[in-house]
């Protein structure tokens, strides 16, 4: 690579890194917001298991 080509390549790579860093920041922010939103559900534990309509029908042997 020539000197000018090297500078252009470095500039292109810096642009890609900047874009990547912005995307990572957005993902971290979204992940944090989800953790905050879902935190109370995690503290409650899993919901109780219920029998769905298809299982009820099988157990009752409806015609």
N, C-alpha and C positions, 0 to 999 in steps of 0.2 A: 504494500500500500504506500502511496505517496503521502507526504506530510499533510496536504490538504484533505485527502481522503480519510486519513486517520482522525483529523479534527471533526469531520462530518460524522464519522462513525461514533466517536465519543459523544458528540452532541445528540445523535439519534438514540444511543443507549441511555444517556441521561434523561431524555424525554420519556423513554419507556419506563425507566425506574421511577420517575416522578409520577407517571400515570399509575403504575403498580402500587406505589405507596399510598396514593389517594384512594384507590380501590380497597386496599387493606384497611385503611382508616374507616371507610364506610362500612365494611363488613364487621369490624370490631364494634362500631357504634350500634349496628343492628343486633349483633349478638348480645351486647350488654343490655339493650332495651328488651330483648326477648327474655333474658335471664331475670330481669326485674319484673317483667309481666308474669312470667311463669313461676317465679319463686314461691308465691303463696300456695300454688297447687302442689309443688314438690313437698312442702311442709305438711300438707294434709295427707299425703300418701296416695296410693292408687284408689280409684273409686271402687265401691263394692261391686262384686260380680252379680249380674242379673241374668235371668233366663230370657232369651230373646223369643219373639213370637214363633219362630220356626221350631225351637226346642219345646215350647209349651204344647204346640200342636202334636208333636211326635209323642210326648209323654202322655197326653190325654187320648191319643189314638182317635183323633177326630176323623169322620168319614170324608 
